[in-house]
């Protein structure tokens, strides 16, 4: 497209280009195991359905005053799909997927690519890598839900989106967000669980307060939220805080029945999310113990992405099926000093309840969006303000409860890995799909040489609770 027809990226999208580092690329990875998927079926799927989103034909181009979407004049699906022959065992597939994570995507064409392994053991493997500037994990999840119906005879009905040119969109978005922030009233309405894709930072109303009282209360809360975050102690030095090498490995667990986690949550009076985070805390604790860390003084936070779409004002709330980055981050203290499984679980419950009333997601979303608007010399301090507070990223991806079909072929498993900003070298993904849960890990070799052991430690925590 010409310069007149090109579209400005929103700062929350271009932020991932601004914050990218060679040793830690801002790329989302998705892996699906799809029964019987062939090259011909998948190519037709891409042509008809995937490319209905105009953004997938465009690439981000740096041009003052920012980044712009420009259509690739030489676009060809052959550049974005590679079919890999041969049978792959589970171990071979994990090694192959790790190698793809360390393979750079070219920036002279749209920054996404699929690999199809049609003859892999256990069903065809489909791997997607995409730069974070195109979409966040929930956007991608929404696209796959639209394109993958619950029946092999059913075709997708609603799909695709135009890339609208609107240079003033970010200004209106920032203004509306600030108005919403200052106009909201104090209260205690609780929001959904972390990772459930709902509003975790909502505040209820108290009719009758005058505008000055509301503004004063909000200003004080804003100062208090920022102050509490700034004084939060940084994580204890450990093997998870080493300088990154830029070489990563990924692994994923066997599926575990969702009912196993639901049963523990019901028995202990917590949520499923609490149980999942407790499994991660247990595995991290074992890492710290192996480092001979003083566990009485140990501090470790997990950066947890949280969807903020329901928090945004109506005039800037994205339409269903549109691409973009609309999530903030909360930093959950993991009780790694807790010696028993029950203690860790109940302390996780306390921390997640406290964060439900936090403004952290909205504030982190706004500050992340500023990364592409500020001088380059200031970007690293802005990133450090948030990401130096965490040693791991933990993403919880809620999939569909029923099985889905891609191009008429049954999806057996799905796995997501999100990037780890700053110097974070460990990412833990928890993915639910069709009544089962899988844990995934992506780790820089400097912080974890054998990520499969970490997965084993996550699942071992379940053994300490009744079946």
Secondary structure as the mmCIF struct_conf table of DSSP 4:
data_model
#
loop_
_struct_conf.conf_type_id
_struct_conf.id
_struct_conf.beg_label_comp_id
_struct_conf.beg_label_asym_id
_struct_conf.beg_label_seq_id
_struct_conf.end_label_comp_id
_struct_conf.end_label_asym_id
_struct_conf.end_label_seq_id
TURN_TY1_P TURN_TY1_P1 UNK A 3 UNK A 5
STRN STRN1 UNK A 7 UNK A 8
HELX_LH_PP_P HELX_LH_PP_P1 UNK A 9 UNK A 10
HELX_RH_AL_P HELX_RH_AL_P1 UNK A 11 UNK A 18
BEND BEND1 UNK A 19 UNK A 19
STRN STRN2 UNK A 21 UNK A 21
TURN_TY1_P TURN_TY1_P2 UNK A 22 UNK A 23
STRN STRN3 UNK A 24 UNK A 24
STRN STRN4 UNK A 27 UNK A 34
TURN_TY1_P TURN_TY1_P3 UNK A 35 UNK A 36
HELX_RH_AL_P HELX_RH_AL_P2 UNK A 39 UNK A 48
TURN_TY1_P TURN_TY1_P4 UNK A 49 UNK A 49
HELX_RH_3T_P HELX_RH_3T_P1 UNK A 50 UNK A 52
STRN STRN5 UNK A 53 UNK A 53
HELX_RH_3T_P HELX_RH_3T_P2 UNK A 54 UNK A 57
STRN STRN6 UNK A 58 UNK A 63
TURN_TY1_P TURN_TY1_P5 UNK A 64 UNK A 65
STRN STRN7 UNK A 66 UNK A 71
TURN_TY1_P TURN_TY1_P6 UNK A 73 UNK A 74
HELX_RH_3T_P HELX_RH_3T_P3 UNK A 77 UNK A 79
TURN_TY1_P TURN_TY1_P7 UNK A 80 UNK A 80
STRN STRN8 UNK A 81 UNK A 83
BEND BEND2 UNK A 86 UNK A 86
HELX_RH_AL_P HELX_RH_AL_P3 UNK A 90 UNK A 101
TURN_TY1_P TURN_TY1_P8 UNK A 102 UNK A 102
BEND BEND3 UNK A 103 UNK A 103
HELX_LH_PP_P HELX_LH_PP_P2 UNK A 104 UNK A 106
TURN_TY1_P TURN_TY1_P9 UNK A 107 UNK A 108
BEND BEND4 UNK A 109 UNK A 109
BEND BEND5 UNK A 111 UNK A 111
STRN STRN9 UNK A 112 UNK A 117
TURN_TY1_P TURN_TY1_P10 UNK A 118 UNK A 119
TURN_TY1_P TURN_TY1_P11 UNK A 121 UNK A 122
BEND BEND6 UNK A 123 UNK A 123
STRN STRN10 UNK A 124 UNK A 131
TURN_TY1_P TURN_TY1_P12 UNK A 132 UNK A 134
HELX_RH_AL_P HELX_RH_AL_P4 UNK A 137 UNK A 147
BEND BEND7 UNK A 148 UNK A 148
BEND BEND8 UNK A 150 UNK A 151
TURN_TY1_P TURN_TY1_P13 UNK A 152 UNK A 153
HELX_LH_PP_P HELX_LH_PP_P3 UNK A 154 UNK A 156
BEND BEND9 UNK A 158 UNK A 158
STRN STRN11 UNK A 161 UNK A 161
TURN_TY1_P TURN_TY1_P14 UNK A 167 UNK A 168
HELX_RH_AL_P HELX_RH_AL_P5 UNK A 169 UNK A 183
HELX_LH_PP_P HELX_LH_PP_P4 UNK A 192 UNK A 193
TURN_TY1_P TURN_TY1_P15 UNK A 194 UNK A 195
BEND BEND10 UNK A 196 UNK A 198
BEND BEND11 UNK A 200 UNK A 201
TURN_TY1_P TURN_TY1_P16 UNK A 207 UNK A 208
HELX_RH_AL_P HELX_RH_AL_P6 UNK A 211 UNK A 231
BEND BEND12 UNK A 232 UNK A 232
HELX_LH_PP_P HELX_LH_PP_P5 UNK A 233 UNK A 237
BEND BEND13 UNK A 238 UNK A 238
HELX_RH_3T_P HELX_RH_3T_P4 UNK A 239 UNK A 241
BEND BEND14 UNK A 242 UNK A 242
HELX_LH_PP_P HELX_LH_PP_P6 UNK A 243 UNK A 244
BEND BEND15 UNK A 246 UNK A 246
STRN STRN12 UNK A 248 UNK A 252
HELX_LH_PP_P HELX_LH_PP_P7 UNK A 253 UNK A 255
STRN STRN13 UNK A 256 UNK A 257
HELX_RH_AL_P HELX_RH_AL_P7 UNK A 258 UNK A 268
TURN_TY1_P TURN_TY1_P17 UNK A 269 UNK A 269
HELX_RH_AL_P HELX_RH_AL_P8 UNK A 272 UNK A 290
TURN_TY1_P TURN_TY1_P18 UNK A 291 UNK A 292
TURN_TY1_P TURN_TY1_P19 UNK A 295 UNK A 297
STRN STRN14 UNK A 301 UNK A 307
HELX_RH_3T_P HELX_RH_3T_P5 UNK A 309 UNK A 311
BEND BEND16 UNK A 312 UNK A 312
TURN_TY1_P TURN_TY1_P20 UNK A 314 UNK A 316
HELX_LH_PP_P HELX_LH_PP_P8 UNK A 317 UNK A 319
TURN_TY1_P TURN_TY1_P21 UNK A 320 UNK A 321
STRN STRN15 UNK A 327 UNK A 333
HELX_LH_PP_P HELX_LH_PP_P9 UNK A 334 UNK A 334
TURN_TY1_P TURN_TY1_P22 UNK A 336 UNK A 337
BEND BEND17 UNK A 340 UNK A 340
HELX_RH_AL_P HELX_RH_AL_P9 UNK A 341 UNK A 355
TURN_TY1_P TURN_TY1_P23 UNK A 356 UNK A 357
BEND BEND18 UNK A 359 UNK A 359
HELX_RH_AL_P HELX_RH_AL_P10 UNK A 360 UNK A 369
TURN_TY1_P TURN_TY1_P24 UNK A 370 UNK A 373
BEND BEND19 UNK A 374 UNK A 374
HELX_RH_AL_P HELX_RH_AL_P11 UNK A 376 UNK A 387
TURN_TY1_P TURN_TY1_P25 UNK A 388 UNK A 389
BEND BEND20 UNK A 391 UNK A 391
STRN STRN16 UNK A 392 UNK A 398
BEND BEND21 UNK A 401 UNK A 402
STRN STRN17 UNK A 405 UNK A 406
TURN_TY1_P TURN_TY1_P26 UNK A 407 UNK A 408
STRN STRN18 UNK A 409 UNK A 417
TURN_TY1_P TURN_TY1_P27 UNK A 422 UNK A 423
STRN STRN19 UNK A 426 UNK A 433
TURN_TY1_P TURN_TY1_P28 UNK A 434 UNK A 435
STRN STRN20 UNK A 436 UNK A 444
TURN_TY1_P TURN_TY1_P29 UNK A 445 UNK A 447
BEND BEND22 UNK A 449 UNK A 449
HELX_RH_AL_P HELX_RH_AL_P12 UNK A 451 UNK A 460
HELX_RH_3T_P HELX_RH_3T_P6 UNK A 461 UNK A 464
BEND BEND23 UNK A 465 UNK A 465
#
